[in-house]
Amino acid sequence: MTTTVAIEGMTCGACTSAVEGSFRNADGLVRFNISLLAERAVITHNSTRLSPDKIVETIEDAGFNARIVSSQSESALTTSSSSIQLKVFGLLDAPTATGLEETLR
């Protein structure tokens, strides 16, 4: 699930760090992005472990006002892709490397 939260009261980088730090060990957190200028946080999370209401509560416990702007399940989100570079060791020949590449695509 991806939840967007409006956050009021942040005035500097330390404020965004305080909010982000409050989620450092949060169970169910997948990804956390925060913007000081937009006064928003976009949080990807497992909703059974970290509910949108718990997200608001965590931000408010850090000393800021928060409200849910939107919350969407993964099935409602558009599919996107990203790339990553990996160093893989132990492949002995080109056909093995090609096979791995095809599997990863």
Secondary structure, 3 states (H helix, E strand, C coil): CEEEEEEECCCCHHHHHHHHHCCCCCCCEEEEEEECCCCEEEEEECCCCCCHHHHHHHHHHCCCEEEEEEEECHHHCCCCCCCCCCCCCCCCCHHHHHHHHHHHC
